């Protein structure tokens, strides 16, 4: 099966997730908690689809090396390294925030997502940047 479309799909899912995260934040600031909940669950599902697609692609293809050997190489790794570390940190934070929200423990939810949201946003946006650098430069 040809999987060459998956990196573009992954970047698209990351971009959609970023937009959903911003919209979800706007909604909660407006006090529209019903829409906020729906949008954030959609963001979580989008990230889960990304993760599945990412695993399928890299299980099949393996690691994709950065092919350029110019100044962009250092920039690429300066983005990739924190992206990778924070992607691992993000998962338990997001799931903990979700658990508190579903249990209606909103004080705890806010304390967790104060950290989870910017990390999730960073990971989603840098995922798109990494795709662009790896496949479009």
GROMACS elastic network, one bead per residue, 0.5 to 0.9 nm:
[ bonds ]
;  ai    aj funct       b0    kb
    2     5     6  0.78121   500
    3     6     6  0.56366   500
    3     7     6  0.84153   500
    3    56     6  0.87191   500
    3    57     6  0.65686   500
    3    60     6  0.82553   500
    3    61     6  0.84944   500
    4     7     6  0.68271   500
    4     8     6  0.82631   500
    4    57     6  0.82744   500
    5     8     6  0.57004   500
    5     9     6  0.63576   500
    5    10     6  0.88117   500
    6    10     6  0.59284   500
    6    11     6  0.85199   500
    6    53     6  0.66781   500
    6    54     6  0.74899   500
    6    56     6  0.87273   500
    6    57     6  0.64830   500
    7    11     6  0.62068   500
    7    12     6  0.85572   500
    7    53     6  0.84924   500
    7    54     6  0.76474   500
    7    57     6  0.77328   500
    7   131     6  0.68557   500
    7   135     6  0.80891   500
    8    11     6  0.50946   500
    8    12     6  0.61192   500
    8    13     6  0.86035   500
    8   128     6  0.89915   500
    8   131     6  0.74453   500
    8   132     6  0.89883   500
    8   135     6  0.86364   500
    9    13     6  0.61342   500
    9    14     6  0.85981   500
    9    50     6  0.79727   500
    9    53     6  0.80484   500
   10    13     6  0.50877   500
   10    14     6  0.62216   500
   10    15     6  0.86319   500
   10    49     6  0.84717   500
   10    50     6  0.54376   500
   10    51     6  0.82493   500
   10    53     6  0.67182   500
   10    54     6  0.66325   500
   10   127     6  0.82690   500
   10   128     6  0.81542   500
   10   131     6  0.83067   500
   11    14     6  0.50277   500
   11    15     6  0.61499   500
   11    16     6  0.85939   500
   11    50     6  0.83341   500
   11   124     6  0.85162   500
   11   125     6  0.89489   500
   11   127     6  0.64392   500
   11   129     6  0.83508   500
   11   130     6  0.85819   500
   11   131     6  0.61715   500
   11   132     6  0.82828   500
   12    15     6  0.50077   500
   12    16     6  0.60872   500
   12    17     6  0.84422   500
   12    50     6  0.88606   500
   12   128     6  0.75297   500
   13    16     6  0.50663   500
   13    17     6  0.60225   500
   13    18     6  0.85772   500
   13    46     6  0.60752   500
   13    47     6  0.69785   500
   13    49     6  0.76260   500
   13    50     6  0.58773   500
   13   124     6  0.85657   500
   13   128     6  0.89035   500
   14    18     6  0.61693   500
   14    19     6  0.87242   500
   14    46     6  0.77253   500
   14    47     6  0.70267   500
   14    50     6  0.70914   500
   14   123     6  0.83478   500
   14   125     6  0.67225   500
   14   126     6  0.86729   500
   14   127     6  0.63464   500
   14   128     6  0.62463   500
   15    18     6  0.50738   500
   15    19     6  0.63663   500
   15    20     6  0.86597   500
   15   124     6  0.66650   500
   15   125     6  0.66464   500
   15   127     6  0.82882   500
   15   128     6  0.64688   500
   16    19     6  0.51590   500
   16    20     6  0.61632   500
   16    21     6  0.86007   500
   16    43     6  0.78086   500
   16    46     6  0.74961   500
   16   124     6  0.87764   500
   17    21     6  0.60574   500
   17    22     6  0.86510   500
   17    42     6  0.81601   500
   17    43     6  0.50682   500
   17    44     6  0.78390   500
   17    45     6  0.89324   500
   17    46     6  0.60649   500
   17    47     6  0.65865   500
   17   121     6  0.81831   500
   17   124     6  0.66622   500
   17   125     6  0.87623   500
   18    21     6  0.50957   500
   18    22     6  0.63408   500
   18    23     6  0.86364   500
   18    43     6  0.80040   500
   18   120     6  0.82956   500
   18   121     6  0.59021   500
   18   122     6  0.86168   500
   18   123     6  0.89759   500
   18   124     6  0.57513   500
   18   125     6  0.63741   500
   19    22     6  0.52253   500
   19    23     6  0.61446   500
   19    24     6  0.84972   500
   19    43     6  0.86679   500
   20    24     6  0.58560   500
   20    25     6  0.84563   500
   20    39     6  0.61870   500
   20    40     6  0.69218   500
   20    42     6  0.75434   500
   20    43     6  0.56674   500
   21    24     6  0.50615   500
   21    25     6  0.61932   500
   21    26     6  0.86660   500
   21    39     6  0.77283   500
   21    40     6  0.67254   500
   21    43     6  0.65447   500
   21   117     6  0.75722   500
   21   120     6  0.83029   500
   21   121     6  0.68858   500
   22    25     6  0.51829   500
   22    26     6  0.62958   500
   22    27     6  0.86933   500
   22   121     6  0.82864   500
   23    26     6  0.50509   500
   23    27     6  0.61539   500
   23    28     6  0.87320   500
   23    36     6  0.79604   500
   23    39     6  0.74272   500
   23    40     6  0.87570   500
   24    27     6  0.50667   500
   24    28     6  0.62843   500
   24    29     6  0.86327   500
   24    35     6  0.77054   500
   24    37     6  0.76933   500
   24    38     6  0.84665   500
   24    39     6  0.56102   500
   24    40     6  0.58878   500
   24    43     6  0.86480   500
   25    28     6  0.52826   500
   25    29     6  0.62057   500
   25    30     6  0.86373   500
   25    36     6  0.73607   500
   25    40     6  0.87848   500
   25   117     6  0.87318   500
   26    29     6  0.51668   500
   26    30     6  0.62537   500
   26    31     6  0.87270   500
   26    32     6  0.88008   500
   26    36     6  0.82459   500
   27    30     6  0.50608   500
   27    31     6  0.62816   500
   27    32     6  0.52346   500
   27    33     6  0.68703   500
   27    34     6  0.88001   500
   27    35     6  0.67616   500
   27    36     6  0.53063   500
   27    39     6  0.87591   500
   28    32     6  0.55132   500
   28    33     6  0.56088   500
   28    34     6  0.88380   500
   28    35     6  0.82642   500
   28    36     6  0.56501   500
   28    37     6  0.86431   500
   29    32     6  0.76076   500
   29    33     6  0.88779   500
   30    33     6  0.83475   500
   31    34     6  0.87532   500
   31    36     6  0.84716   500
   32    35     6  0.57771   500
   32    36     6  0.61063   500
   32    37     6  0.87439   500
   33    37     6  0.59702   500
   33    38     6  0.86265   500
   34    37     6  0.53315   500
   34    38     6  0.65785   500
   34    39     6  0.88261   500
   35    38     6  0.51028   500
   35    39     6  0.60654   500
   35    40     6  0.84896   500
   36    39     6  0.51912   500
   36    40     6  0.60307   500
   36    41     6  0.85030   500
   37    40     6  0.52651   500
   37    41     6  0.61244   500
   37    42     6  0.85257   500
   37   101     6  0.86721   500
   38    41     6  0.52450   500
   38    42     6  0.61582   500
   38    43     6  0.86584   500
   39    43     6  0.61735   500
   39    44     6  0.86602   500
   40    44     6  0.61681   500
   40    45     6  0.85920   500
   40    98     6  0.89788   500
   41    45     6  0.61866   500
   41    46     6  0.85162   500
   41    98     6  0.85455   500
   42    45     6  0.50432   500
   42    46     6  0.60443   500
   42    47     6  0.85610   500
   43    47     6  0.61734   500
   43    48     6  0.85680   500
   44    47     6  0.51001   500
   44    48     6  0.61568   500
   44    49     6  0.86681   500
   44    94     6  0.83319   500
   45    49     6  0.61524   500
   45    50     6  0.85016   500
   46    49     6  0.51278   500
   46    50     6  0.61926   500
   46    51     6  0.86889   500
   47    51     6  0.61601   500
   47    52     6  0.86794   500
   47   124     6  0.84804   500
   48    51     6  0.50324   500
   48    52     6  0.62736   500
   48    53     6  0.85934   500
   49    52     6  0.51638   500
   49    53     6  0.61163   500
   49    54     6  0.84267   500
   50    53     6  0.51248   500
   50    54     6  0.58892   500
   50    55     6  0.85152   500
   51    55     6  0.60840   500
   51    56     6  0.85430   500
   52    55     6  0.52583   500
   52    56     6  0.61908   500
   52    57     6  0.86252   500
   53    56     6  0.51452   500
   53    57     6  0.61149   500
   53    58     6  0.86109   500
   54    57     6  0.52176   500
   54    58     6  0.61227   500
   54    59     6  0.83294   500
   55    58     6  0.52961   500
   55    59     6  0.57403   500
   55    60     6  0.83748   500
   56    59     6  0.52230   500
   56    60     6  0.62299   500
   56    61     6  0.85635   500
   57    60     6  0.52842   500
   57    61     6  0.59125   500
   57    62     6  0.76312   500
   58    63     6  0.63222   500
   58    64     6  0.82085   500
   59    62     6  0.56392   500
   59    63     6  0.86500   500
   61    64     6  0.76552   500
   64    67     6  0.87484   500
   64   134     6  0.81329   500
   65   134     6  0.80484   500
   66    69     6  0.81779   500
   66    73     6  0.71665   500
   66    76     6  0.79900   500
   66   133     6  0.82626   500
   66   134     6  0.59934   500
   66   135     6  0.89506   500
   67    73     6  0.83177   500
   67   134     6  0.76971   500
   68    71     6  0.85014   500
   68    72     6  0.71745   500
   68    73     6  0.61856   500
   68   134     6  0.88873   500
   68   137     6  0.86810   500
   69    72     6  0.74386   500
   69    73     6  0.58567   500
   69    74     6  0.88386   500
   70    73     6  0.57570   500
   70    74     6  0.79815   500
   71    74     6  0.59626   500
   71    75     6  0.69475   500
   71    76     6  0.89813   500
   72    76     6  0.59082   500
   72    77     6  0.86568   500
   72   133     6  0.82832   500
   73    76     6  0.50169   500
   73    77     6  0.63912   500
   73    78     6  0.85525   500
   74    77     6  0.52991   500
   74    78     6  0.60349   500
   74    79     6  0.86737   500
   75    79     6  0.62884   500
   75    80     6  0.85252   500
   76    79     6  0.53063   500
   76    80     6  0.59794   500
   76    81     6  0.86186   500
   76   129     6  0.88074   500
   76   130     6  0.70037   500
   76   133     6  0.70212   500
   76   134     6  0.83384   500
   77    81     6  0.57745   500
   77    82     6  0.86088   500
   78    81     6  0.59228   500
   78    82     6  0.71236   500
   78    83     6  0.88117   500
   79    82     6  0.60368   500
   79    83     6  0.61131   500
   79    84     6  0.87411   500
   79   126     6  0.68547   500
   79   129     6  0.83052   500
   79   130     6  0.74062   500
   80    84     6  0.60255   500
   80    85     6  0.86478   500
   80   126     6  0.77581   500
   80   127     6  0.83797   500
   80   130     6  0.68492   500
   81    84     6  0.52859   500
   81    85     6  0.63324   500
   81    86     6  0.85867   500
   82    85     6  0.50919   500
   82    86     6  0.58398   500
   82    87     6  0.82263   500
   82   123     6  0.85223   500
   83    86     6  0.53092   500
   83    87     6  0.59184   500
   83    88     6  0.87578   500
   83   122     6  0.73859   500
   83   123     6  0.54188   500
   83   124     6  0.86973   500
   83   126     6  0.64925   500
   83   127     6  0.73700   500
   84    87     6  0.51150   500
   84    88     6  0.65859   500
   84    89     6  0.88859   500
   84   123     6  0.79325   500
   85    88     6  0.54436   500
   85    89     6  0.64900   500
   85    90     6  0.87015   500
   86    90     6  0.57533   500
   86    91     6  0.87664   500
   86   119     6  0.64946   500
   86   120     6  0.80104   500
   86   122     6  0.82595   500
   86   123     6  0.66952   500
   87    90     6  0.50848   500
   87    91     6  0.67611   500
   87   119     6  0.78650   500
   87   120     6  0.74632   500
   87   122     6  0.89537   500
   87   123     6  0.59514   500
   87   124     6  0.87988   500
   88    91     6  0.59295   500
   88    92     6  0.79510   500
   89    92     6  0.63909   500
   89    93     6  0.67591   500
   89    94     6  0.89933   500
   89   116     6  0.87462   500
   89   119     6  0.82632   500
   90    93     6  0.51623   500
   90    94     6  0.59573   500
   90    95     6  0.84948   500
   90   115     6  0.88767   500
   90   116     6  0.61981   500
   90   117     6  0.86829   500
   90   119     6  0.62691   500
   90   120     6  0.60199   500
   90   123     6  0.82239   500
   91    94     6  0.53279   500
   91    95     6  0.61744   500
   91    96     6  0.85228   500
   91   116     6  0.86375   500
   91   120     6  0.85319   500
   92    95     6  0.50947   500
   92    96     6  0.59155   500
   92    97     6  0.84658   500
   92   116     6  0.89190   500
   93    96     6  0.51203   500
   93    97     6  0.61190   500
   93    98     6  0.85478   500
   93   112     6  0.66123   500
   93   113     6  0.74082   500
   93   115     6  0.77062   500
   93   116     6  0.54216   500
   93   117     6  0.88894   500
   94    97     6  0.50760   500
   94    98     6  0.61008   500
   94    99     6  0.85785   500
   94   112     6  0.79590   500
   94   113     6  0.71899   500
   94   116     6  0.57276   500
   94   117     6  0.78167   500
   94   120     6  0.78405   500
   95    99     6  0.60836   500
   95   100     6  0.86730   500
   96    99     6  0.50386   500
   96   100     6  0.62864   500
   96   101     6  0.86240   500
   96   109     6  0.77953   500
   96   112     6  0.72041   500
   96   113     6  0.87059   500
   97   100     6  0.52528   500
   97   101     6  0.62078   500
   97   102     6  0.86708   500
   97   108     6  0.77048   500
   97   110     6  0.76293   500
   97   111     6  0.83669   500
   97   112     6  0.55314   500
   97   113     6  0.58065   500
   97   116     6  0.75687   500
   98   101     6  0.50726   500
   98   102     6  0.60989   500
   98   103     6  0.85320   500
   98   109     6  0.73454   500
   98   113     6  0.88574   500
   99   102     6  0.52153   500
   99   103     6  0.61762   500
   99   104     6  0.85195   500
   99   105     6  0.85562   500
   99   109     6  0.79765   500
  100   103     6  0.50901   500
  100   104     6  0.60361   500
  100   106     6  0.64890   500
  100   107     6  0.84857   500
  100   108     6  0.62945   500
  100   110     6  0.87938   500
  100   112     6  0.87062   500
  101   105     6  0.58401   500
  101   106     6  0.58025   500
  101   108     6  0.82570   500
  101   109     6  0.56007   500
  101   110     6  0.86656   500
  102   105     6  0.76523   500
  102   106     6  0.89004   500
  103   106     6  0.81962   500
  104   107     6  0.86872   500
  104   109     6  0.81455   500
  105   108     6  0.56544   500
  105   109     6  0.61214   500
  105   110     6  0.88093   500
  106   110     6  0.59693   500
  106   111     6  0.85084   500
  107   110     6  0.52812   500
  107   111     6  0.64135   500
  107   112     6  0.88788   500
  108   111     6  0.50951   500
  108   112     6  0.63111   500
  108   113     6  0.86370   500
  109   112     6  0.53253   500
  109   113     6  0.60957   500
  109   114     6  0.84727   500
  110   113     6  0.52100   500
  110   114     6  0.59400   500
  110   115     6  0.89389   500
  111   114     6  0.53974   500
  111   115     6  0.74168   500
  112   115     6  0.56980   500
  112   116     6  0.61005   500
  112   117     6  0.85424   500
  113   117     6  0.52449   500
  113   118     6  0.81477   500
  114   117     6  0.61257   500
  114   118     6  0.73436   500
  115   118     6  0.60646   500
  115   119     6  0.64611   500
  115   120     6  0.87055   500
  116   119     6  0.52642   500
  116   120     6  0.58929   500
  116   121     6  0.84248   500
  117   120     6  0.51142   500
  117   121     6  0.59874   500
  117   122     6  0.85212   500
  118   122     6  0.60020   500
  118   123     6  0.85283   500
  119   122     6  0.50601   500
  119   123     6  0.61446   500
  119   124     6  0.85675   500
  120   123     6  0.51529   500
  120   124     6  0.61094   500
  120   125     6  0.86057   500
  121   124     6  0.51703   500
  121   125     6  0.61089   500
  121   126     6  0.84156   500
  122   125     6  0.53083   500
  122   126     6  0.59009   500
  122   127     6  0.82516   500
  123   126     6  0.52740   500
  123   127     6  0.58827   500
  123   128     6  0.87999   500
  124   127     6  0.50994   500
  124   128     6  0.67372   500
  124   129     6  0.89963   500
  125   128     6  0.53531   500
  125   129     6  0.65133   500
  125   130     6  0.87812   500
  126   130     6  0.59314   500
  126   131     6  0.84250   500
  127   130     6  0.51286   500
  127   131     6  0.62504   500
  127   132     6  0.86965   500
  128   131     6  0.51138   500
  128   132     6  0.62448   500
  128   133     6  0.86716   500
  129   132     6  0.50806   500
  129   133     6  0.61417   500
  129   134     6  0.84878   500
  130   133     6  0.51070   500
  130   134     6  0.59099   500
  130   135     6  0.83455   500
  131   134     6  0.51233   500
  131   135     6  0.57530   500
  131   136     6  0.73245   500
  132   135     6  0.55035   500
  132   137     6  0.65323   500
  133   136     6  0.58179   500
  133   137     6  0.52821   500
  134   137     6  0.66037   500
